[in-house]
Amino acid sequence: MLKTLSSTLLLLLTVFPTFSQIVEKVEPSYISTIQFSGGTDQSQLPIINLGSRLQLSFDALNGDEEDYYYTITHYNFDWSPTDLSKSEYLDGFDDVRIDTYQNSLNTLQIFSHYELTIPNRDTREIKKSGNYLLSIFNSDGELVFTRKFLVMENIAKVGVEIKRARNLKVINEKQVVQFTINSPDLLLINPKQTVKTLVLQNNNLNTAITDLVPQYTMGNELIYRYDTEASFGGGNEFLSFDNKDERSATNGIRSIELTDVYENYLYTNIPRYDRPYTYNPDLNGNFVVRNVDARNQDLEAEYVRMHFNLQYYDDLGDKELHIYGNFNNWTIDGTTYMKYEPKTDSYTNTRLFKQGYYSYKYVVVNRDGSIEQGAVSGDFWQTENNYTVVVYFRDLGARYDRIIGIGYANSTNINNN
């Protein structure tokens, strides 16, 4: 019998001084290409309306055709467990098997491709807005991986603008998110206590700003006009590669070999923090699976061993270099580590990627796990980034945090007015 999430909760809960009391479980090495979306073309943090569809897919590379099960759990704004029972936020059941899967076709790397769509005949509806965790278990009841998602009610209007920083020391590096919340149909009483906001850059929960309170109130409108407190490093345009044809050198790929799988060697990268900013359209860390010759991308796209190479001469001390992106849910682990190679005086990484278009960057990771995102690529105010503001509301006496509105903006419309 599959274990419920409550029996493994102690394995997940870790207390931090800031946002997020629950840490997403990183998938094991035999699970790859987790795509989680809610009506978007690319896999990213799903933020869906009540009643909308949620889609998860992943590949198991061990060839065991194993059974996997899922549970859905509701959480508060700070990712602490809510007091709601399962029946209060779900219509139907979870803790059931994912019954849609197929084996790969004509690929060197054998894998099984699993798909889950919610709602389905077992989980008919998610009834409450708020934060959710989707957990995937194997047939022995062991937790394999988790993914967070958000469900919203469209009640409040959220206007978002991106500004340059007012602080002259960082005016060329930072982007500031300013926004307003207007709720004509829901009275936001005592908003400094009842309203919370989540500010995201490129849908990355790891870098979210979560501690902003409204500075002004004008009628039903809450106004947030922060500078330093609501600023992000602009970063730089992501690097990318496109290996939709695994047998020919295309975007970013220098050479190709065939061993047990195809090997793609990328061109050597160099730091860009001391170079002029150059606009280059990208997917802001996201990816798309595709094979130019495939009828079914999910089953016929090959797994290719990608070889990364970075020349970086700054003294790292006890820090590390890693590749970073949404290809593994913005996770820093052993598969992203850049190893120093004395023969070439450069840092290298070798990792399996399913064919497609991927955007990524190099980052410096400190011993405490903090990430210096601009240490290699630099921070520029001109960089194109997506920003999302999510608004939570808990009325006096309520038992959970609702998501009542969401706003979007892109830094291509940045101004300094």
Sequence and secondary structure as in RCSB ss.txt:
>XXXX:A:sequence
MLKTLSSTLLLLLTVFPTFSQIVEKVEPSYISTIQFSGGTDQSQLPIINLGSRLQLSFDALNGDEEDYYYTITHY
NFDWSPTDLSKSEYLDGFDDVRIDTYQNSLNTLQIFSHYELTIPNRDTREIKKSGNYLLSIFNSDGELVFTRKFL
VMENIAKVGVEIKRARNLKVINEKQVVQFTINSPDLLLINPKQTVKTLVLQNNNLNTAITDLVPQYTMGNELIYR
YDTEASFGGGNEFLSFDNKDERSATNGIRSIELTDVYENYLYTNIPRYDRPYTYNPDLNGNFVVRNVDARNQDLE
AEYVRMHFNLQYYDDLGDKELHIYGNFNNWTIDGTTYMKYEPKTDSYTNTRLFKQGYYSYKYVVVNRDGSIEQGA
VSGDFWQTENNYTVVVYFRDLGARYDRIIGIGYANSTNINNN
>XXXX:A:secstr
    GGGGHHHHB   SSS SB      TTEEEEEEESS SS    EEETT  EEEEEEETT     EEEEEEEE
 TTS B S  HHHHEEE  SEE  EEEE SS SS  EEEEEEES SSEEEE S EEEEEEEEETTS EEEEEEEE
EE   SEEEEEEEE S TTTTTTEEEEEEEEE TTS   SHHHHEEEEEEETT GGG B     SEEETTEEEE 
 SGGGEEE     EEEE SSTTS  TTEEEEEESSSEEEEE  B   TTS        TT EEE  TT SSHHHH
  EEEEEEEE   S  TT EEEEESGGGTS  SGGGEEEEETTTTEEEEEEEEESEEEEEEEEEE TTS EETHH
HH   TT   EEEEEEEE  TT SS EEEEEEEEEGGG B  
